[in-house]
Amino acid sequence: MSKNIGPEYVRAIAPYQSGKPIAEVAREFGLDEASIVKLASNENPYGMPDSAKQAMIAAIDDLGRYPDANGFDLKTVLSQRYDVPADWITLGNGSNDILEIAAHAFVQKGEAVVYSQYSFAVYALATQGIGARHLVVPAQAYGHDLDAMAAAITDDTRLLFIANPNNPTGTFLTAAQIEAFLQKVPQHVVVVLDEAYNEFLSADDQYESTAWVRQYPNLIVSRTLSKAYGLAGLRIGFAIAQPALTDLMNRIRQPFNVNSMAQAAAIAALSDREFLEKSARNNAAGYQQFTEAFEALGLEYVPSYGNFVLVKVGNDDEAGARINLALLKQGVIVRPVGSYGLPQWLRISIGLPQENAIFIAALTKALA
């Protein structure tokens, strides 16, 4: 087979590297799976809520039939939750799917996509996968420099990604900063505001982005149920935008992209306030547990508004990989971020108190 099969821009893609599964680490290092702590993928340490499990059990009898392709019941719940019409909602196989759909719907090969340095890896993958031009704006204090991003927009820019809070750095933009930015963006540029970690924000930092969707017809707000709602394995996300955008996105959205079990679980989870509040409390306590430990160890970290913390574990470019390996050998899985251009850093997901303590002890040993 020819080495040149497929478009050059697809061959140039570096595949997405996910956090190592527990079973793989157990095999590789000869460890007991039960003893391994995974703090690599920003998952909810409580798993999925019991309400979602019960909803999935009730949905089993209907699995011989295709899912509702339009997700009527789920869209009804989302419509009521966010006070928007159902035709403003696009369902995705995780919010990753929403990001990919947006790239395919609004950008042609050779046109430009703007995103920030140190922002979510899928922005680069979605851009590369359609042969678009990358306009990567240097970060400011490990987060988005909105003024520079506005200045980077060209006549052929069609899409712009913002993550708030940002992954993998955890930085946050205030409502005032985002609204001021949206006022600067020309109408020919679709803005995707990726809010995968919104539920972890404190009450003082919360804002309602759907109000901006009503005001700005070029805005898409993307959300996921993988993080705070604990449904990572079911892959379900959604976008809110005005009908002119959702119409185009739904034209290329894969039929049945959200399965029946995921739809049932999502409906239940969205109504489970108790689980969401418990997750947020654990996250706040775990963040304090981590940052106090990092300060005691003399480690630099980026203040985070998500359910993870980015911490610098050395000054040489092998530090992240070296400490990551030392942690793996102790049965602790975290996320190296060298692929983001941060080889001295690790991203640590916040777990349960005992998991956090095991990580802190392992990190202390690895650094010594």
C-alpha positions as CSV (number, residue, x, y, z in Angstrom):
1,M,0.0,0.0,0.0
2,S,1.3,3.5,-0.8
3,K,2.8,5.5,2.0
4,N,0.9,8.5,0.7
5,I,-2.6,7.1,1.1
6,G,-5.0,9.6,2.6
7,P,-4.7,13.4,2.9
8,E,-1.3,14.7,4.1
9,Y,-3.0,16.7,6.9
10,V,-4.6,13.5,8.3
11,R,-1.3,11.6,8.2
12,A,0.3,14.5,10.2
13,I,-2.1,14.0,13.1
14,A,-0.6,12.7,16.3
15,P,-3.3,10.5,17.8
16,Y,-5.0,11.6,21.0
17,Q,-3.3,10.0,24.1
18,S,-5.8,9.2,26.8
19,G,-5.0,8.4,30.5
20,K,-3.6,4.9,31.0
21,P,-6.3,2.4,32.0
22,I,-6.0,0.7,35.4
23,A,-5.8,-2.8,33.8
24,E,-2.9,-1.7,31.5
25,V,-0.8,-0.3,34.5
26,A,-1.5,-3.5,36.5
27,R,-0.2,-5.6,33.6
28,E,2.8,-3.4,32.9
29,F,4.1,-3.1,36.4
30,G,2.8,-6.4,37.9
31,L,0.4,-4.6,40.3
32,D,-3.0,-5.6,41.8
33,E,-5.7,-3.6,40.0
34,A,-7.5,-3.0,43.3
35,S,-4.5,-1.2,44.7
36,I,-4.1,1.2,41.8
37,V,-5.3,4.9,42.1
38,K,-6.3,6.6,38.8
39,L,-6.1,10.4,38.9
40,A,-5.4,10.9,35.2
41,S,-8.6,11.6,33.3
42,N,-10.7,14.1,35.3
43,E,-13.3,11.5,36.0
44,N,-15.8,11.8,38.9
45,P,-14.3,9.7,41.8
46,Y,-17.8,8.7,42.9
47,G,-18.5,7.1,39.5
48,M,-22.0,7.5,38.2
49,P,-25.0,8.4,40.4
50,D,-27.3,5.5,41.5
51,S,-30.2,7.4,39.9
52,A,-28.5,7.0,36.5
53,K,-27.8,3.3,37.1
54,Q,-31.5,2.7,37.8
55,A,-32.5,4.6,34.7
56,M,-30.2,2.4,32.6
57,I,-31.6,-0.7,34.1
58,A,-35.1,0.5,33.2
59,A,-33.9,1.2,29.6
60,I,-32.4,-2.3,29.0
61,D,-35.6,-3.9,27.7
62,D,-35.7,-1.4,24.8
63,L,-32.1,-2.0,23.6
64,G,-33.2,-4.1,20.6
65,R,-34.4,-0.9,19.0
66,Y,-32.5,2.1,17.8
67,P,-32.2,5.1,20.1
68,D,-34.4,8.2,19.6
69,A,-32.2,9.9,17.0
70,N,-33.5,13.3,18.0
71,G,-33.3,12.7,21.8
72,F,-36.7,14.2,22.4
73,D,-37.0,13.4,26.2
74,L,-33.4,14.4,26.9
75,K,-33.8,17.6,24.9
76,T,-36.9,18.4,26.8
77,V,-35.1,18.1,30.1
78,L,-32.2,20.3,28.8
79,S,-34.6,22.8,27.4
80,Q,-36.3,23.2,30.7
81,R,-33.0,23.3,32.6
82,Y,-31.4,26.0,30.5
83,D,-34.6,27.8,29.4
84,V,-34.0,27.5,25.7
85,P,-36.1,26.0,22.9
86,A,-35.4,22.3,22.1
87,D,-34.2,23.2,18.6
88,W,-31.4,25.2,20.1
89,I,-29.8,21.9,21.4
90,T,-27.5,19.5,19.6
91,L,-26.6,16.2,21.3
92,G,-23.1,14.7,21.1
93,N,-21.3,11.5,21.8
94,G,-19.5,13.4,24.6
95,S,-18.6,17.0,24.1
96,N,-15.6,15.9,22.0
97,D,-18.2,15.0,19.4
98,I,-19.7,18.5,19.6
99,L,-16.2,20.0,18.9
100,E,-15.7,17.8,15.9
101,I,-19.1,18.5,14.5
102,A,-18.6,22.2,14.8
103,A,-15.3,22.0,12.9
104,H,-16.9,20.0,10.1
105,A,-20.0,22.2,9.9
106,F,-18.4,25.6,9.8
107,V,-14.8,25.3,8.4
108,Q,-13.5,24.3,5.0
109,K,-10.1,23.1,4.2
110,G,-7.5,25.9,4.2
111,E,-9.7,28.2,6.4
112,A,-8.5,29.2,9.9
113,V,-9.4,28.1,13.4
114,V,-8.2,30.1,16.5
115,Y,-7.4,28.5,19.8
116,S,-5.1,29.1,22.7
117,Q,-1.7,27.6,23.5
118,Y,-2.2,25.0,26.4
119,S,-5.8,24.5,25.6
120,F,-7.7,21.2,25.0
121,A,-5.9,18.9,22.6
122,V,-9.1,18.1,20.6
123,Y,-9.1,21.7,19.2
124,A,-5.9,21.0,17.4
125,L,-7.1,17.5,16.3
126,A,-10.4,18.8,15.0
127,T,-8.6,21.6,13.1
128,Q,-6.0,19.2,11.6
129,G,-8.7,16.6,10.7
130,I,-10.3,19.0,8.2
131,G,-7.1,20.5,6.8
132,A,-7.8,23.9,8.3
133,R,-5.1,26.4,9.4
134,H,-4.1,26.6,13.0
135,L,-3.9,30.0,14.6
136,V,-2.5,29.2,18.0
137,V,-2.4,32.2,20.3
138,P,0.3,32.2,23.0
139,A,-1.1,31.7,26.5
140,Q,-1.1,34.4,29.2
141,A,-0.4,33.0,32.6
142,Y,-1.2,29.5,31.3
143,G,-4.6,30.6,30.2
144,H,-6.4,32.4,27.3
145,D,-5.2,35.8,26.2
146,L,-8.6,37.0,24.8
147,D,-7.2,40.3,23.5
148,A,-4.6,38.5,21.5
149,M,-7.1,35.9,20.3
150,A,-9.4,38.7,19.0
151,A,-6.4,40.3,17.3
152,A,-5.5,36.9,15.6
153,I,-8.8,36.6,13.8
154,T,-8.4,36.9,10.0
155,D,-10.9,37.3,7.2
156,D,-10.9,33.6,6.6
157,T,-11.2,32.6,10.3
158,R,-14.4,30.5,10.7
159,L,-14.1,29.0,14.2
160,L,-12.7,29.9,17.6
161,F,-12.4,27.7,20.6
162,I,-12.4,28.9,24.3
163,A,-12.3,26.4,27.2
164,N,-13.6,27.8,30.5
165,P,-12.3,26.5,32.8
166,N,-9.4,25.5,30.6
167,N,-8.1,22.0,30.4
168,P,-5.3,21.1,31.2
169,T,-4.2,24.2,33.0
170,G,-7.4,24.9,35.1
171,T,-7.4,28.7,34.4
172,F,-10.7,30.7,34.4
173,L,-12.1,33.6,32.5
174,T,-14.8,35.8,34.3
175,A,-18.2,36.5,32.7
176,A,-17.2,40.1,32.1
177,Q,-14.0,39.0,30.2
178,I,-15.9,36.6,28.0
179,E,-18.7,39.0,27.2
180,A,-16.3,41.8,26.4
181,F,-14.6,39.4,24.0
182,L,-17.8,38.2,22.3
183,Q,-18.5,41.9,21.5
184,K,-15.3,42.0,19.5
185,V,-15.7,38.8,17.5
186,P,-17.0,39.4,13.9
187,Q,-20.2,37.6,12.9
188,H,-18.4,35.3,10.4
189,V,-16.6,33.6,13.2
190,V,-18.4,30.9,15.2
191,V,-17.2,30.9,18.8
192,V,-17.4,27.5,20.8
193,L,-17.4,28.2,24.5
194,D,-16.4,24.8,25.9
195,E,-17.7,24.5,29.5
196,A,-16.8,20.9,30.4
197,Y,-15.9,21.9,34.0
198,N,-18.5,24.6,34.6
199,E,-20.2,22.6,37.4
200,F,-17.1,22.8,39.6
201,L,-17.1,26.6,39.7
202,S,-18.0,28.2,43.0
203,A,-21.2,30.1,43.4
204,D,-19.3,33.4,43.1
205,D,-17.8,32.4,39.8
206,Q,-20.9,30.9,38.2
207,Y,-22.5,32.7,35.2
208,E,-25.2,31.7,32.8
209,S,-23.8,31.5,29.3
210,T,-27.1,30.7,27.6
211,A,-28.0,34.4,28.0
212,W,-25.1,35.1,25.6
213,V,-26.5,32.5,23.1
214,R,-29.6,34.6,22.8
215,Q,-27.6,37.8,22.2
216,Y,-24.8,36.4,19.9
217,P,-26.0,34.2,17.0
218,N,-22.4,33.0,16.3
219,L,-22.0,31.5,19.8
220,I,-22.1,27.8,20.7
221,V,-22.0,26.7,24.3
222,S,-20.7,23.1,24.8
223,R,-21.3,21.0,27.9
224,T,-20.6,17.5,29.0
225,L,-22.0,15.0,31.5
226,S,-18.6,13.2,31.7
227,K,-17.2,15.1,34.6
228,A,-19.4,16.4,37.4
229,Y,-22.3,14.1,36.5
230,G,-20.1,11.0,36.4
231,L,-21.1,9.6,33.0
232,A,-17.7,9.5,31.3
233,G,-18.1,6.0,30.0
234,L,-21.5,6.7,28.4
235,R,-20.2,9.6,26.3
236,I,-22.8,12.3,26.3
237,G,-22.5,16.0,25.7
238,F,-24.6,18.7,24.2
239,A,-24.4,22.1,22.6
240,I,-26.7,25.1,22.9
241,A,-26.8,27.6,20.0
242,Q,-29.3,29.5,17.9
243,P,-31.2,27.4,15.2
244,A,-29.1,28.6,12.3
245,L,-26.1,26.9,13.9
246,T,-27.8,23.8,15.3
247,D,-29.5,23.2,11.9
248,L,-26.0,22.9,10.2
249,M,-24.6,20.8,13.1
250,N,-27.5,18.4,12.9
251,R,-27.1,18.0,9.2
252,I,-23.7,16.3,9.7
253,R,-24.2,14.8,13.2
254,Q,-24.1,11.0,13.0
255,P,-27.5,9.4,13.3
256,F,-28.1,7.8,16.7
257,N,-24.8,9.3,18.0
258,V,-26.2,9.2,21.6
259,N,-27.3,5.7,22.6
260,S,-30.4,4.8,24.5
261,M,-28.6,4.0,27.8
262,A,-26.7,7.3,27.7
263,Q,-29.9,9.2,27.1
264,A,-31.7,7.5,30.0
265,A,-28.8,8.0,32.4
266,A,-28.4,11.7,31.4
267,I,-32.1,12.5,32.1
268,A,-31.7,11.0,35.6
269,A,-28.4,12.5,36.3
270,L,-29.5,16.0,35.3
271,S,-32.2,15.9,38.0
272,D,-29.8,14.5,40.7
273,R,-28.9,17.7,42.6
274,E,-27.7,15.8,45.6
275,F,-25.1,13.9,43.6
276,L,-23.9,17.0,41.9
277,E,-23.5,18.9,45.2
278,K,-21.7,16.0,46.8
279,S,-19.2,15.9,43.9
280,A,-18.6,19.7,44.1
281,R,-18.0,19.5,47.9
282,N,-15.5,16.6,47.4
283,N,-13.8,18.6,44.7
284,A,-13.3,21.7,46.8
285,A,-11.9,19.7,49.7
286,G,-9.6,17.7,47.4
287,Y,-8.3,20.9,45.8
288,Q,-7.3,22.2,49.3
289,Q,-5.7,18.8,50.1
290,F,-3.6,19.0,46.9
291,T,-2.6,22.6,47.1
292,E,-1.6,22.4,50.7
293,A,0.6,19.4,49.9
294,F,2.2,21.1,46.9
295,E,3.0,24.2,49.0
296,A,4.5,22.0,51.7
297,L,6.7,20.3,49.0
298,G,7.7,23.7,47.5
299,L,6.0,22.9,44.1
300,E,4.6,25.5,41.7
301,Y,1.0,24.9,40.6
302,V,-1.5,26.7,38.5
303,P,-4.6,27.8,40.6
304,S,-7.4,25.6,39.1
305,Y,-11.2,26.1,38.7
306,G,-11.7,22.5,37.4
307,N,-11.5,19.1,39.0
308,F,-7.7,18.8,38.5
309,V,-4.5,20.7,39.3
310,L,-1.5,21.3,37.0
311,V,1.7,21.0,39.1
312,K,5.4,21.5,38.1
313,V,7.5,18.6,39.3
314,G,10.9,19.6,38.1
315,N,13.0,22.1,36.1
316,D,14.3,19.9,33.3
317,D,12.3,18.7,30.3
318,E,12.4,15.1,31.5
319,A,10.8,15.9,34.9
320,G,7.2,15.1,34.0
321,A,8.0,11.8,32.3
322,R,10.4,10.8,35.1
323,I,8.0,11.5,38.0
324,N,5.1,10.1,36.1
325,L,7.0,6.8,35.7
326,A,7.9,6.8,39.4
327,L,4.2,7.2,40.3
328,L,3.1,4.5,37.9
329,K,5.5,2.0,39.6
330,Q,3.8,2.9,42.9
331,G,0.3,2.3,41.3
332,V,-0.7,5.9,40.9
333,I,-1.9,7.0,37.4
334,V,-1.7,10.8,36.6
335,R,-1.5,12.7,33.4
336,P,1.8,13.8,31.9
337,V,1.3,16.9,29.7
338,G,4.4,17.0,27.6
339,S,2.2,16.7,24.4
340,Y,0.8,20.1,25.4
341,G,4.3,21.7,25.5
342,L,4.5,21.3,29.3
343,P,7.1,18.6,29.9
344,Q,7.9,19.7,33.4
345,W,4.4,19.4,34.6
346,L,1.7,16.8,35.5
347,R,-2.0,17.2,35.6
348,I,-3.6,15.5,38.7
349,S,-7.3,14.8,38.8
350,I,-9.0,15.3,42.2
351,G,-10.1,12.0,43.7
352,L,-11.5,10.8,47.0
353,P,-9.6,11.9,50.2
354,Q,-7.9,8.5,50.5
355,E,-6.9,8.5,46.9
356,N,-5.5,12.0,47.1
357,A,-3.5,10.9,50.2
358,I,-2.0,7.9,48.4
359,F,-1.0,10.2,45.5
360,I,0.6,12.7,47.8
361,A,2.6,10.0,49.6
362,A,3.7,8.6,46.3
363,L,4.7,12.0,44.9
364,T,6.7,12.8,48.0
365,K,8.6,9.5,47.6
366,A,9.1,10.1,43.8
367,L,10.5,13.6,44.3
368,A,12.9,12.3,47.0
